[in-house]
Amino acid sequence: MGDAALNESVIKFEKPVQVNPIRLTQPMGAALAFLGVDRCMPLMHGAIGCTSFTKVFFTRHFAEPIAIQTTAVSDVTAILDGGDHNITEAVKNITTKVSPALIGLHTTGLTETKGDDIRRVASKVDFPLVHVNTPDYEGAYESGWALATKAMIDQLVEPTKVTRSNKLVLLPPVNLTPIEVEKVKEFIEGFGFEVHALPDLSTSLDGHLGQKQAALSSGGIDIDTIRQLADAATVVTVGTSMEGCAAALQKKNPAILHKHFPHLQGLRATDNLVAFLLKQSGRDLPPASVVRWRQRLQDSLLDTHFALGQTRFLLTGEPDQLAGQAAALQEGGGRVAEVIAAAPSPVLETIEKARVRIGDLEDAEDLAAEYDLILGNTHCESLAHRLGKKVLLRGAPNWEEVGNQLKCDLLYEGGCHFLCEVANKASEV
């Protein structure tokens, strides 16, 4: 994708209101990032309803109990008190009832509109706490995740000048499922690296059966490991939204090498990752299983080419996710006709041969004559049924299927499954 011509005709969102939106908010992305840290309690600074919605949203999507707390700010307390007291009281209540390793304090539109200084309040809290401003009237799901990740790096990682040559930090985007994070980690480990992902949903929201229902996040990267991330020789970012996080880590240790990948979907993107890992590891050949899966993906590209080439696709979701899906489908001969993104991003300009816009599902309805199959979240399903279109569920939320956290579309192996699933859906009568 690096040498592709830029799509400079991305259509901006100009309507005064979103109708049937696909955009998710920054506070939700930040909460999910904190759930990728072991024994972390996300603390949403805002009204009870904001936290309740997020809790229900993730509980349905992951089919797991989700631990999130709220400062329970009301309109009245926001105006009269500013919410400072609510933060300190919430921290006191949390630490009295459970023993978190970290509290992830993030804001909402209500407290941001009031202008609460959470940095000042956080400095007075005698407990490990990361704070981040995530107004829901700016950005989206993707940027909320990235802002929380950067805040954890800024506030927790200890500076150093030492590097360990085989240690690698992976900074994944919000659109990766837990199993995708695990697969990328294992893929890189196969080249001899010690890999740490931040955040890491692969062991916290991957659908494993724990011993009991916990009041805190279970699994994920632990806080001590986060503090020691700066001695890694390499940081790998996946998704344009995560590039700023790598820069924050390099400030902790300028000797860290940064390698960026817009996505890891499809043959070309995975080849680029393999080439980089071979160079960094000093190996001549990748593991035999990697070679075998590449051959399988090549065969899948041939097997699915006809079905994909006869289908016009509409892609909806987060920008980093859309860039990967478009590249994988186009490698297989798919006709990506329309792309509707939840929020702006430079990565949208790299999507070739498609009309790209920032929009909502009302736009998808208006464009019904332009596509045959929709890739998008649960909200696309009723639209597809109403319009007589085919739909393949991807992204969040997915409330219609179980096991969505175990779906993998990345690398050679996931690319095979993705192309075959799309081709089978496209071939349905």
C-alpha positions in Angstrom: 0.0 0.0 0.0 2.9 2.3 0.5 3.5 3.0 -3.2 -0.2 3.2 -4.1 -1.7 6.4 -5.5 -3.5 8.4 -2.9 -7.3 8.6 -3.1 -7.6 12.4 -2.7 -11.4 12.4 -3.2 -12.5 11.3 0.2 -16.0 12.7 0.8 -16.3 14.6 4.1 -19.3 14.4 6.4 -21.4 17.5 5.8 -24.8 16.6 7.2 -25.9 18.4 10.4 -26.8 15.1 12.1 -25.8 11.4 11.8 -28.7 9.1 10.8 -28.3 5.5 11.9 -24.6 6.2 12.8 -21.7 3.7 12.6 -19.5 5.9 14.7 -18.6 4.8 18.3 -17.3 7.3 20.8 -13.8 8.0 22.2 -14.8 7.0 25.8 -15.8 3.6 24.6 -12.4 3.1 22.9 -10.5 4.3 25.9 -12.5 1.9 28.2 -11.7 -1.0 26.0 -8.0 -0.1 26.0 -7.9 -0.2 29.8 -9.6 -3.6 29.7 -6.5 -4.8 27.9 -4.4 -4.3 31.1 -4.5 -6.9 33.9 -6.5 -6.0 36.9 -7.3 -2.5 35.6 -10.6 -0.7 36.4 -11.7 1.7 33.8 -13.3 4.7 35.5 -15.5 6.8 33.2 -15.8 10.4 34.4 -19.3 11.3 33.4 -23.0 10.4 33.8 -24.1 7.0 34.9 -25.8 6.4 31.6 -22.6 6.8 29.6 -21.0 4.0 31.6 -24.1 1.8 31.6 -24.3 1.9 27.8 -20.7 1.1 27.4 -20.9 -1.8 29.9 -23.9 -3.3 28.2 -22.4 -2.7 24.7 -19.2 -4.7 25.5 -21.0 -7.3 27.6 -23.2 -8.2 24.5 -20.3 -7.9 22.1 -17.8 -10.1 24.0 -20.4 -12.3 25.8 -18.4 -11.7 28.9 -18.9 -9.7 32.2 -17.4 -6.3 31.8 -16.0 -4.3 34.8 -16.3 -0.5 34.3 -17.0 2.1 37.0 -18.4 5.6 36.8 -17.9 8.9 38.7 -21.7 9.4 38.4 -21.6 13.0 37.5 -25.0 14.6 37.1 -25.9 17.9 35.3 -26.2 19.6 38.7 -22.9 18.3 40.2 -21.1 19.1 36.9 -22.2 22.8 37.2 -21.9 23.3 41.0 -19.0 21.0 41.9 -17.2 20.3 38.6 -17.0 16.6 39.3 -13.7 16.7 41.2 -15.2 15.3 44.4 -16.9 12.5 42.3 -13.5 11.3 41.1 -11.9 11.1 44.5 -15.0 9.4 45.9 -15.1 6.9 43.0 -11.5 6.0 43.6 -12.1 5.5 47.3 -15.1 3.3 46.6 -13.2 1.2 44.0 -10.2 0.6 46.2 -12.3 -0.2 49.2 -14.3 -2.9 47.4 -11.6 -4.4 45.1 -7.9 -4.2 44.7 -7.1 -3.0 41.1 -3.5 -2.7 39.9 -4.5 0.4 38.0 -7.4 2.8 37.5 -8.0 4.2 34.0 -9.7 7.6 34.4 -11.2 8.9 31.1 -13.6 11.7 30.4 -16.9 12.1 28.5 -18.7 14.9 26.8 -20.4 16.2 30.0 -17.2 16.7 32.0 -15.2 17.9 29.0 -17.8 20.6 28.3 -17.6 21.7 31.9 -13.8 21.7 31.6 -12.8 19.4 34.5 -9.1 19.4 35.1 -8.6 15.6 35.6 -4.8 16.0 35.5 -4.9 18.1 38.6 -7.3 15.8 40.4 -5.3 12.7 39.4 -2.1 14.2 40.8 -3.8 14.3 44.2 -4.9 10.6 44.1 -2.6 8.3 46.0 -3.1 5.3 43.8 -1.8 4.1 40.5 -4.0 5.9 38.0 -3.7 6.9 34.3 -5.8 9.8 33.1 -6.8 10.8 29.6 -9.2 13.3 28.0 -11.6 11.6 25.6 -14.5 13.9 24.8 -17.2 12.0 22.9 -17.9 15.0 20.7 -14.5 14.6 19.1 -12.8 11.7 17.4 -14.2 8.2 17.6 -13.7 4.6 18.8 -10.3 4.3 17.2 -8.9 7.6 18.6 -10.2 6.9 22.1 -8.2 3.6 22.1 -5.1 5.3 20.8 -5.3 8.2 23.3 -5.6 5.8 26.2 -2.7 3.7 25.0 -0.5 6.9 24.6 -1.5 8.0 28.1 -0.4 4.7 29.6 2.9 5.0 27.8 3.4 8.6 28.9 2.4 8.1 32.5 3.6 4.6 33.3 6.6 3.6 31.1 10.0 4.3 32.8 12.7 6.0 30.6 15.8 4.0 29.9 18.8 4.0 27.5 19.2 0.2 27.5 17.7 -1.9 24.7 17.1 -5.7 24.5 17.6 -6.8 20.9 15.0 -9.6 20.9 12.3 -7.6 22.7 9.5 -6.1 20.6 6.5 -4.0 21.6 3.3 -4.4 19.5 0.8 -1.6 19.5 -2.4 -2.9 17.9 -5.4 -0.9 16.8 -8.8 -1.1 18.3 -10.3 -3.1 15.4 -8.2 -6.2 16.1 -10.1 -9.0 17.8 -8.5 -10.7 20.8 -7.6 -13.7 18.8 -6.0 -11.5 16.1 -3.8 -9.9 18.7 -2.8 -13.4 19.9 -2.1 -14.6 16.3 0.1 -11.5 15.5 2.1 -12.0 18.8 2.6 -15.7 18.0 3.6 -14.9 14.4 6.3 -12.5 15.6 7.4 -14.8 18.4 8.0 -17.5 15.7 10.9 -15.3 14.5 12.6 -15.4 17.9 11.2 -12.2 19.5 9.8 -11.6 23.0 6.6 -9.8 22.2 4.5 -7.6 24.5 1.2 -6.0 23.2 -0.2 -2.8 24.6 -3.2 -3.0 25.1 -3.5 -6.8 25.1 -7.0 -8.2 24.8 -5.7 -11.6 23.7 -5.8 -12.9 27.3 -8.5 -10.7 28.8 -11.5 -10.7 26.4 -10.7 -13.8 24.3 -13.6 -15.8 25.7 -11.6 -18.1 28.0 -13.4 -19.7 31.0 -12.0 -18.3 34.2 -12.3 -19.9 37.6 -14.9 -17.3 38.7 -16.5 -14.1 37.6 -14.1 -11.3 38.6 -14.8 -7.8 39.6 -11.7 -6.7 37.6 -10.3 -7.3 34.2 -8.6 -10.7 34.1 -5.6 -11.1 31.8 -3.9 -8.6 29.6 -0.6 -7.0 30.0 0.4 -6.3 33.6 1.4 -2.9 34.9 5.0 -4.0 35.8 5.5 -5.1 32.2 4.2 -1.8 30.9 6.7 0.1 33.1 9.5 -1.8 31.5 8.5 -1.5 27.8 11.1 1.1 27.0 14.0 -1.4 26.9 12.5 -3.0 23.8 14.7 -2.6 20.7 11.7 -2.5 18.4 8.1 -1.1 18.4 5.7 -2.2 15.7 2.5 -0.2 15.2 -0.4 -1.6 13.2 -3.0 1.0 12.0 -2.5 4.7 11.3 -4.2 5.6 14.6 -1.4 4.0 16.6 1.6 5.9 15.1 1.5 8.6 17.8 1.8 5.9 20.5 5.1 4.7 19.0 6.4 8.3 19.1 5.5 8.4 22.8 7.5 5.2 23.5 10.5 6.5 21.6 10.6 9.5 23.9 11.2 7.1 26.7 14.1 5.6 24.8 15.2 7.2 21.5 17.1 4.1 20.6 13.9 2.2 19.9 13.3 1.3 16.2 9.8 2.0 15.0 8.2 0.0 12.1 4.7 0.9 11.0 2.2 -1.2 9.1 -1.1 0.3 8.0 -2.7 -3.1 8.4 -1.8 -6.8 8.3 -4.5 -8.1 6.0 -3.7 -9.9 2.7 -0.7 -11.3 1.0 1.3 -8.1 0.4 0.9 -6.7 3.9 2.0 -10.0 5.5 4.9 -10.3 3.1 6.1 -6.9 4.3 5.9 -8.0 7.9 7.8 -11.2 7.2 10.5 -9.3 5.3 10.9 -6.9 8.3 11.1 -9.7 10.8 13.6 -11.7 8.8 15.8 -8.6 8.6 15.5 -7.8 12.3 16.1 -11.4 13.4 18.9 -12.1 11.0 17.2 -15.3 9.8 17.3 -16.5 6.2 13.9 -18.2 6.1 10.6 -17.9 8.1 9.2 -20.8 10.0 7.9 -23.7 7.9 4.3 -23.1 9.1 4.5 -19.5 7.8 5.7 -20.7 4.4 2.9 -23.3 4.3 0.2 -20.7 5.2 1.4 -18.4 2.5 1.0 -21.1 0.0 -2.5 -21.7 1.3 -3.4 -18.0 0.9 -2.1 -18.0 -2.6 -4.4 -20.9 -3.4 -7.3 -19.2 -1.7 -6.7 -16.1 -3.8 -7.2 -18.4 -6.9 -10.1 -20.3 -5.5 -12.1 -17.2 -4.5 -11.2 -14.9 -7.4 -14.3 -15.6 -9.5 -16.8 -15.1 -6.6 -15.1 -11.9 -5.4 -14.8 -10.5 -8.9 -18.5 -10.8 -9.5 -19.4 -8.9 -6.3 -19.5 -5.2 -5.5 -18.6 -4.5 -1.9 -19.7 -1.8 0.6 -17.3 -1.6 3.6 -18.3 0.3 6.8 -16.4 0.8 10.0 -13.2 2.2 11.5 -10.6 3.6 9.1 -7.8 1.2 10.0 -10.1 -1.8 9.6 -11.4 -0.5 6.2 -7.9 -0.1 4.8 -7.1 -3.7 5.6 -10.4 -5.2 4.3 -10.2 -3.2 1.1 -6.6 -4.3 0.4 -7.4 -8.0 1.0 -10.5 -8.0 -1.1 -8.8 -6.2 -4.0 -5.9 -8.6 -4.0 -8.5 -11.3 -4.6 -10.1 -9.4 -7.4 -13.0 -8.0 -5.3 -14.7 -4.9 -6.5 -14.7 -2.5 -3.5 -17.3 0.0 -4.8 -18.1 2.1 -1.7 -16.4 2.7 1.6 -18.1 4.5 4.5 -15.8 5.3 7.4 -16.9 6.2 11.0 -14.3 9.0 11.2 -11.6 10.8 9.2 -8.1 9.3 8.9 -5.2 9.7 6.5 -5.3 6.0 5.9 -8.6 6.4 3.9 -6.6 8.1 1.2 -4.7 4.9 0.5 -7.8 2.9 -0.4 -7.7 2.5 -4.1 -10.5 2.3 -6.8 -13.3 2.9 -4.3 -15.5 5.9 -3.5 -14.6 6.7 0.1 -16.7 8.9 2.4 -17.1 9.8 6.1 -20.7 9.0 6.8 -23.4 6.9 8.3 -25.8 4.1 7.3 -28.2 6.6 5.8 -25.5 7.1 3.1 -25.4 3.3 2.7 -29.1 3.3 2.1 -28.8 6.1 -0.5 -26.1 4.1 -2.3 -28.0 0.8 -2.4 -27.8 0.5 -6.2 -23.9 0.6 -6.0 -23.2 -2.6 -4.1 -24.2 -6.3 -3.5 -22.6 -7.3 -0.2 -22.0 -5.2 3.0 -19.2 -5.7 5.5 -20.0 -4.0 8.7 -21.3 -4.3 12.3 -24.6 -5.5 13.7 -26.3 -2.3 12.7 -25.8 -3.2 9.0 -27.9 -6.4 9.3 -31.4 -4.8 9.4 -30.3 -2.4 6.6 -29.2 -5.4 4.4 -32.4 -7.3 5.0 -34.5 -4.2 4.1 -32.5 -3.6 0.9 -32.2 -7.2 -0.1 -28.4 -7.2 0.2 -26.0 -9.8 1.6 -24.1 -8.9 4.8 -21.0 -10.2 6.5 -20.6 -9.0 10.1 -17.3 -7.4 11.0 -16.4 -4.8 13.6 -18.1 -3.7 16.8 -20.8 -4.2 17.8 -21.5 -7.8 16.8 -24.5 -8.8 18.8 -25.8 -11.4 16.4 -23.0 -14.0 16.5 -21.2 -15.8 19.3 -17.4 -16.2 19.1 -16.7 -13.0 17.2 -13.7 -12.4 19.4 -12.2 -15.7 18.0 -12.4 -14.5 14.3 -9.1 -13.8 12.6 -8.8 -12.1 9.3 -5.0 -11.2 9.6 -1.8 -12.6 8.2 -1.6 -15.6 5.8 -3.8 -17.9 7.9 -6.5 -15.4 8.7 -6.4 -14.2 5.1 -7.4 -17.6 3.9 -10.4 -17.8 6.2 -11.4 -14.2 5.4 -11.4 -14.7 1.6 -13.2 -18.0 1.8 -15.9 -16.6 4.2 -16.5 -13.6 1.9 -16.6 -15.7 -1.2 -19.1 -18.2 0.3 -21.3 -15.3 1.4 -21.0 -13.7 -2.1 -22.0 -17.0 -3.7 -25.2 -17.4 -1.6 -28.4 -17.4 -3.7 
